[in-house]
Amino acid sequence: MSHYATSCEILKVQNLSPRLRQHWHGFVDAAPELASPYFDLEFTEAMSAVRTDTRVAVFYRDGVPAGFLPFQKSISGVFRPIGGPMGDHHGLISDDPELRFANLLRRKTFGTLIYDGGLATQSDLRENGHPAEASWVVDLSEGQHVYWEGRQKAEAKAMRNLRARERKLDALGGEVVYQIDDPRSEALDQLLSYKRAQYAATGATDVFHGDWARQLVYNLFAHRTDRLAGCLSTMELDGKLVAAHFGIRSRGVLHYWFPAYDPAMSSVAPGLLLFREMIRQLTDLGPTQMHLGPGNYDFKKRFSNSSFDILRGEISSMSVSSAALALGRGVDRLASALPLGPVSNWPAKAWRRLDTLTAVRGI
C-alpha cells in the first residue's frame, strides 16, 4: 500500500460530508494513539463554533479518505493546530501514521503550519520537527493498586510529601468535599477567576484574553456525549472552593487542562490533593488514562507512570510567513551560539511568547 496521499481539499467543518465524518470516527476508534479528546471530531466542531477560522485538510488516497488535519487558518499565513494555544496534542487523524501529506499542503501555497505537540509516531510531523519530548501519562489500565504501588516504589519521597500535605489539611479542621464531575457553573466561574489571576501574577500569557477561549470552555462544560465531555473537578473546604480543574475527556482519556487554586491555601497544596483525588476516581468516569501534556513540571514526572513522544515543528511552503519564521529562528540560533549567558535565551522566550499571543488573538 502506498503511503502517499494523492489529493487534498480544505473544508470548513460544517462542510464535512456524512461519509467523511464516518471515516474520521473510524480512524479515531481504531488507533490508540488518537484516544485523546483533542483528536475527536466533536472537539474540532466545538472549535468551529467559537472560531470562524477553523478548517480541516482532508487527504485522499486514490479517491478514498485517508486522513484529516484540523487547524486554525490565521490571517497572517501562519496556520496553527486546532485549539491554538489551548491544544497540547496535534496530529493527523488517520489509520496510517506513515501517510505522506506535507507536499500536498505545500503545493496549495499553504503558508506555514506550526505544530507544538505533534505526534512523533507520524512520519511527516517527525521529519519536519525538532527533537521529541515526553508528554506525561497517568495510566490506570492495570488498576489503582498497581498504579499507587508503582508510584510508592518509584517516588517514595513524593508520596511522603503528599501524605504530609494531607495531614496539614486535616490539622486545619473543617469539612473537605471533593467532586470529580462538578455540574456547577459558578464553580467554573471561580476556577477561571483563579486561573486568570495566576496568569497575571506570573506574567504568563492569559489564554482567556480572547472571548473565544472562554466561550469554548463554557461550551465544553455543557457538552456531554459518549465521545467528548467537559469535566470540572473541585475541592471545597467548609463550603469554599479552594482548588479546581477543568479538562476534557474522551472515552478512554481525561486530558488535564486548566488547574488553579486559592493562593491563600498554597501551604497545603490543594491543587495537588485534588489531582490525587482525580486519579483515585478517574476510572469511575470511564477513562483509564489521564494525559498531563508536556512540560518540566515536578508533579507530572512524579505521578506519571507512562509517556509518549511529541514534538514541535513547521511544514512550510515558500511564503512571507515562512520567511519570517526562518528569520526568527536564525536570530534565536545566533543568540544561543554567543557567550551571552542567560541573555542568550531571551530571543527564544520572546519568540514563543509572541507566537502564543498571536495565537490567542487569531493573528
C-alpha positions as CSV (number, residue, x, y, z in Angstrom):
1,M,0.0,0.0,0.0
2,S,1.3,3.4,-0.9
3,H,1.8,5.8,2.0
4,Y,1.3,8.9,-0.2
5,A,-1.9,11.0,-0.2
6,T,-2.8,11.7,-3.8
7,S,-5.1,14.7,-3.3
8,C,-6.2,17.2,-0.7
9,E,-9.1,19.6,-0.1
10,I,-9.5,22.1,2.7
11,L,-13.0,22.4,4.1
12,K,-15.0,24.2,6.7
13,V,-16.1,21.8,9.4
14,Q,-19.7,22.2,8.6
15,N,-19.0,21.1,5.0
16,L,-17.7,17.6,6.0
17,S,-20.0,15.1,4.5
18,P,-21.5,12.2,6.5
19,R,-19.1,9.9,4.7
20,L,-16.1,11.9,5.8
21,R,-17.4,12.1,9.3
22,Q,-17.8,8.3,9.4
23,H,-14.1,7.9,8.3
24,W,-12.9,10.4,11.0
25,H,-14.7,8.5,13.7
26,G,-13.5,5.2,12.4
27,F,-9.8,6.4,12.4
28,V,-10.1,7.6,16.0
29,D,-11.7,4.4,17.2
30,A,-9.1,2.2,15.5
31,A,-6.0,4.0,16.7
32,P,-4.9,4.0,20.4
33,E,-2.6,7.0,19.7
34,L,-5.7,9.0,18.8
35,A,-7.5,8.4,22.0
36,S,-7.0,11.9,23.3
37,P,-10.2,14.1,23.2
38,Y,-8.2,16.6,21.0
39,F,-8.4,14.2,18.1
40,D,-12.2,13.7,18.2
41,L,-14.3,15.3,15.5
42,E,-16.5,16.8,18.3
43,F,-13.6,18.8,19.6
44,T,-13.0,20.3,16.1
45,E,-16.7,21.0,15.9
46,A,-16.5,22.8,19.3
47,M,-13.7,25.0,18.0
48,S,-15.6,25.7,14.8
49,A,-18.5,27.0,16.9
50,V,-16.2,29.7,18.5
51,R,-13.7,30.5,15.8
52,T,-14.6,31.1,12.1
53,D,-11.0,30.3,11.1
54,T,-11.3,26.6,11.8
55,R,-10.6,24.4,8.8
56,V,-9.9,20.7,8.0
57,A,-7.4,19.5,5.4
58,V,-8.9,16.3,4.0
59,F,-6.4,13.9,2.3
60,Y,-7.4,11.2,-0.1
61,R,-5.6,8.2,-1.5
62,D,-7.0,7.4,-4.9
63,G,-10.3,9.0,-4.0
64,V,-10.6,7.3,-0.6
65,P,-10.4,9.4,2.6
66,A,-7.0,8.7,4.1
67,G,-6.6,11.4,6.8
68,F,-7.7,14.7,8.3
69,L,-5.7,17.6,9.7
70,P,-7.7,20.2,11.6
71,F,-6.2,23.6,12.1
72,Q,-6.8,27.3,12.7
73,K,-6.4,29.4,9.5
74,S,-4.5,32.5,10.5
75,I,-4.9,35.7,8.5
76,S,-1.1,36.1,8.6
77,G,-0.4,32.8,6.7
78,V,0.7,31.0,9.9
79,F,-1.6,28.0,10.5
80,R,-1.8,26.5,13.9
81,P,-3.0,23.3,15.5
82,I,-6.7,23.1,16.3
83,G,-7.3,25.0,19.5
84,G,-4.2,27.2,19.1
85,P,-2.5,27.7,22.5
86,M,-5.1,25.6,24.2
87,G,-4.1,22.5,22.2
88,D,-1.5,20.2,23.8
89,H,-1.7,17.4,21.2
90,H,-2.0,17.6,17.5
91,G,-1.7,15.3,14.5
92,L,-3.1,13.6,11.5
93,I,-6.4,11.8,12.1
94,S,-5.6,8.6,10.1
95,D,-5.2,4.9,10.4
96,D,-1.8,5.2,8.6
97,P,0.8,7.1,10.7
98,E,3.1,6.8,7.7
99,L,0.8,8.8,5.4
100,R,2.7,11.4,3.5
101,F,0.7,14.6,3.2
102,A,3.2,17.5,3.7
103,N,3.9,18.1,0.0
104,L,0.2,18.4,-0.8
105,L,0.0,21.2,1.7
106,R,3.0,22.9,0.2
107,R,1.5,22.7,-3.3
108,K,-1.5,24.6,-2.1
109,T,0.7,27.6,-1.2
110,F,-0.3,26.7,2.3
111,G,2.0,29.1,4.1
112,T,3.4,27.7,7.3
113,L,1.8,25.1,9.6
114,I,3.3,25.4,13.1
115,Y,2.7,22.4,15.4
116,D,3.6,22.1,19.0
117,G,2.6,18.7,20.4
118,G,2.6,16.8,17.1
119,L,2.6,13.0,17.4
120,A,6.2,11.7,16.9
121,T,4.8,8.5,15.5
122,Q,3.6,10.3,12.4
123,S,6.3,10.4,9.7
124,D,5.7,13.9,8.2
125,L,5.5,15.5,11.6
126,R,8.6,13.7,12.8
127,E,10.6,14.6,9.7
128,N,9.7,18.3,9.8
129,G,10.0,18.5,13.6
130,H,12.6,19.2,16.3
131,P,13.8,16.7,18.9
132,A,10.9,14.9,20.6
133,E,9.9,15.5,24.3
134,A,7.8,13.4,26.6
135,S,4.1,14.0,27.1
136,W,3.2,12.6,30.5
137,V,0.5,10.0,31.2
138,V,-1.2,8.5,34.3
139,D,-2.1,5.0,33.2
140,L,-4.6,3.1,35.3
141,S,-5.3,0.3,32.9
142,E,-3.8,-2.2,35.4
143,G,-5.8,-0.8,38.3
144,Q,-5.4,1.6,41.2
145,H,-3.5,-0.8,43.3
146,V,-0.8,-1.4,40.7
147,Y,-0.5,2.3,39.9
148,W,-0.1,3.5,43.5
149,E,2.2,0.6,44.4
150,G,4.4,1.6,41.5
151,R,4.4,5.3,42.5
152,Q,5.4,4.4,46.0
153,K,8.3,2.4,44.8
154,A,9.5,4.9,42.2
155,E,8.7,8.2,44.1
156,A,8.7,7.4,47.8
157,K,9.7,10.9,48.8
158,A,6.9,12.5,46.7
159,M,4.4,10.2,48.2
160,R,5.6,11.1,51.8
161,N,5.3,14.8,50.9
162,L,1.7,14.2,49.6
163,R,0.7,12.5,52.9
164,A,2.3,15.4,54.8
165,R,0.2,17.9,52.9
166,E,-2.9,15.8,53.7
167,R,-2.0,15.8,57.4
168,K,-1.6,19.6,57.3
169,L,-5.0,20.0,55.7
170,D,-6.5,17.7,58.4
171,A,-4.9,19.9,61.1
172,L,-6.9,22.9,59.8
173,G,-10.2,21.2,60.6
174,G,-13.3,21.7,58.6
175,E,-15.2,19.6,56.1
176,V,-13.3,18.7,52.8
177,V,-15.5,17.9,49.9
178,Y,-14.3,16.6,46.5
179,Q,-16.4,16.5,43.4
180,I,-14.8,14.9,40.4
181,D,-17.5,15.9,37.9
182,D,-19.0,19.0,39.4
183,P,-22.0,20.4,37.5
184,R,-22.0,23.9,39.0
185,S,-21.3,26.7,36.5
186,E,-20.5,29.1,39.4
187,A,-17.6,26.8,40.4
188,L,-16.3,27.1,36.8
189,D,-16.6,30.9,37.1
190,Q,-14.4,30.8,40.2
191,L,-11.8,28.5,38.6
192,L,-11.4,30.9,35.6
193,S,-11.1,33.8,38.1
194,Y,-8.3,31.9,40.0
195,K,-6.6,31.0,36.7
196,R,-6.6,34.5,35.2
197,A,-5.2,35.9,38.5
198,Q,-2.5,33.2,38.3
199,Y,-1.6,34.3,34.7
200,A,-1.4,37.9,35.9
201,A,0.8,37.1,38.9
202,T,3.3,35.0,36.9
203,G,3.4,37.2,33.8
204,A,2.2,34.3,31.6
205,T,0.1,34.9,28.6
206,D,-3.6,34.9,29.5
207,V,-5.1,32.4,27.1
208,F,-8.6,33.6,28.2
209,H,-7.9,37.1,26.9
210,G,-9.8,36.1,23.8
211,D,-13.6,35.7,24.1
212,W,-13.4,32.6,22.0
213,A,-11.3,30.7,24.6
214,R,-13.8,31.5,27.5
215,Q,-16.7,30.5,25.3
216,L,-15.0,27.3,24.3
217,V,-14.6,26.3,27.9
218,Y,-18.2,27.0,28.8
219,N,-19.4,25.2,25.7
220,L,-17.4,22.1,26.5
221,F,-18.6,22.3,30.1
222,A,-22.1,21.8,28.8
223,H,-21.1,19.3,26.2
224,R,-22.0,15.7,27.1
225,T,-21.7,12.8,24.7
226,D,-20.0,9.4,24.9
227,R,-17.2,10.7,22.7
228,L,-16.4,14.1,24.3
229,A,-17.4,15.8,27.6
230,G,-16.1,18.7,29.7
231,C,-15.2,17.7,33.2
232,L,-14.9,20.1,36.2
233,S,-13.3,18.8,39.3
234,T,-13.4,20.7,42.6
235,M,-12.2,20.7,46.2
236,E,-14.0,22.7,48.9
237,L,-13.1,23.4,52.5
238,D,-16.1,24.4,54.6
239,G,-18.0,25.3,51.5
240,K,-15.3,27.4,50.0
241,L,-13.7,26.4,46.6
242,V,-10.0,26.1,47.3
243,A,-8.9,24.1,44.2
244,A,-10.5,23.3,40.8
245,H,-9.6,21.8,37.5
246,F,-11.3,21.8,34.1
247,G,-10.5,19.3,31.5
248,I,-12.0,17.3,28.6
249,R,-12.4,13.6,28.3
250,S,-13.0,11.1,25.6
251,R,-14.0,7.5,26.1
252,G,-10.5,6.5,27.3
253,V,-8.7,9.7,28.2
254,L,-9.1,12.6,30.6
255,H,-6.9,15.5,29.4
256,Y,-5.5,17.5,32.3
257,W,-6.0,21.1,31.2
258,F,-6.7,24.1,33.5
259,P,-5.9,23.7,37.2
260,A,-6.0,26.5,39.7
261,Y,-6.3,27.1,43.4
262,D,-6.8,29.7,46.1
263,P,-3.3,31.1,46.7
264,A,-4.2,31.7,50.4
265,M,-4.2,27.9,50.7
266,S,-0.9,27.2,49.0
267,S,0.7,25.8,52.2
268,V,-1.4,22.7,51.9
269,A,-1.1,22.3,48.1
270,P,-4.9,21.9,47.5
271,G,-4.3,21.6,43.7
272,L,-2.1,18.5,44.3
273,L,-4.6,17.0,46.7
274,L,-7.3,17.5,44.2
275,F,-5.1,15.9,41.5
276,R,-4.6,12.9,43.7
277,E,-8.3,12.5,44.2
278,M,-8.9,12.8,40.4
279,I,-6.6,9.9,39.9
280,R,-8.4,7.9,42.5
281,Q,-11.8,8.4,40.9
282,L,-10.7,8.6,37.2
283,T,-12.0,5.1,36.2
284,D,-15.4,5.8,37.7
285,L,-15.8,8.4,34.9
286,G,-14.8,5.8,32.2
287,P,-11.3,6.8,31.2
288,T,-8.3,4.7,32.2
289,Q,-5.7,7.3,31.3
290,M,-5.1,10.9,32.3
291,H,-2.9,12.9,29.8
292,L,-0.9,15.6,31.5
293,G,0.7,17.1,28.5
294,P,4.4,18.0,28.1
295,G,6.5,20.2,30.4
296,N,9.2,20.0,33.0
297,Y,6.8,20.1,35.9
298,D,7.7,18.1,39.0
299,F,4.3,16.7,39.7
300,K,4.0,15.4,36.1
301,K,7.2,13.4,36.4
302,R,6.4,12.2,39.9
303,F,2.9,10.9,39.2
304,S,3.2,9.7,35.6
305,N,3.9,6.1,35.0
306,S,3.9,6.3,31.2
307,S,4.5,8.8,28.4
308,F,4.6,9.2,24.6
309,D,6.7,11.4,22.4
310,I,5.6,14.6,20.9
311,L,7.4,17.4,19.0
312,R,7.2,20.8,17.6
313,G,8.0,21.8,14.1
314,E,6.8,23.5,10.9
315,I,5.6,22.4,7.5
316,S,6.2,25.4,5.2
317,S,5.8,26.5,1.6
318,M,7.5,29.5,0.1
319,S,5.7,32.4,1.6
320,V,6.1,35.6,3.7
321,S,5.1,33.7,6.8
322,S,7.7,31.0,6.3
323,A,10.4,33.6,5.6
324,A,9.5,35.5,8.8
325,L,9.7,32.3,10.8
326,A,13.1,31.4,9.3
327,L,14.4,34.8,10.3
328,G,13.2,34.4,13.8
329,R,14.8,31.0,14.2
330,G,18.0,32.4,12.7
331,V,18.1,35.1,15.4
332,D,17.5,32.5,18.1
333,R,20.3,30.2,16.8
334,L,22.7,33.2,16.7
335,A,21.9,34.3,20.2
336,S,22.2,30.8,21.5
337,A,25.7,30.4,20.0
338,L,27.0,33.6,21.5
339,P,28.6,33.7,25.0
340,L,25.8,35.9,26.5
341,G,24.9,33.8,29.5
342,P,21.2,33.9,30.4
343,V,20.6,36.7,27.8
344,S,21.1,34.1,25.0
345,N,17.7,32.6,25.9
346,W,15.8,35.9,25.5
347,P,15.1,35.7,21.8
348,A,13.6,32.2,22.0
349,K,11.5,33.2,25.0
350,A,10.3,36.3,23.3
351,W,9.5,34.4,20.1
352,R,7.5,31.8,22.0
353,R,5.6,34.5,23.9
354,L,4.8,36.4,20.7
355,D,3.6,33.2,19.0
356,T,1.3,32.4,21.9
357,L,-0.1,35.9,22.0
358,T,-0.8,36.0,18.2
359,A,-2.4,32.5,18.5
360,V,-4.7,33.8,21.3
361,R,-5.7,36.7,19.1
362,G,-6.0,34.5,16.0
363,I,-3.5,36.6,14.1
